[in-house]
Amino acid sequence: MLTTSGQGCKTEIFKSAMAQARKMQQYCELKDECQRQTFLAHFGESLNRKDCKYSSNPYDNCLKASS
């Protein structure tokens, strides 16, 4: 529960920041998924992985998948 004063607020802010840091770590550690697709999904957009793979600037995971 969020509180507006005292240590409780700091604790909730810390928990939220840690959750965001974990999501960023998971994104950075993606091995088999298209990072562009994951990035766009975070902002509510979609992308077909093939569109990344065959674009002029594919992400590294898509390049590996084409080998």
C-alpha positions in Angstrom: 0.0 0.0 0.0 1.3 3.4 -0.9 1.7 5.9 1.9 2.4 9.6 1.6 4.8 10.0 4.5 7.4 8.2 6.4 9.5 5.1 5.3 6.5 3.4 3.6 6.6 5.8 0.7 10.4 5.3 0.2 9.9 1.6 0.4 7.3 1.6 -2.3 9.4 3.8 -4.5 12.4 1.5 -4.0 10.3 -1.6 -4.8 9.1 0.1 -8.0 12.6 1.1 -9.0 13.9 -2.4 -8.4 11.0 -3.9 -10.5 11.9 -1.6 -13.3 15.6 -2.5 -13.0 14.7 -6.2 -13.2 12.6 -5.6 -16.4 15.6 -3.8 -17.9 17.9 -6.6 -17.0 15.6 -9.1 -18.5 15.5 -7.1 -21.7 19.3 -6.9 -21.9 19.6 -10.6 -21.4 17.2 -11.6 -24.1 18.9 -14.3 -26.2 16.2 -15.7 -28.6 13.6 -12.9 -28.9 13.7 -9.8 -31.1 14.7 -7.0 -28.8 13.1 -4.4 -31.1 9.8 -6.3 -30.9 10.0 -6.4 -27.1 11.0 -2.8 -26.9 8.0 -1.7 -29.1 5.6 -4.0 -27.1 6.6 -2.1 -23.9 5.2 1.0 -25.6 2.1 -0.7 -26.9 3.3 -1.1 -30.5 3.8 -4.3 -32.5 6.3 -5.6 -35.0 6.6 -8.8 -36.9 10.0 -10.3 -36.2 10.6 -10.9 -39.9 10.2 -7.1 -40.4 13.2 -6.6 -38.1 15.2 -9.5 -39.5 15.0 -8.2 -43.1 15.3 -4.5 -42.3 18.3 -2.4 -43.1 19.2 -2.3 -39.4 18.2 -5.6 -37.7 18.9 -6.1 -34.0 21.6 -8.6 -33.0 19.2 -11.4 -32.0 17.5 -11.3 -35.4 20.9 -11.4 -37.1 21.8 -14.5 -35.2 18.5 -16.2 -36.1 19.2 -15.7 -39.7 22.5 -17.6 -39.6 
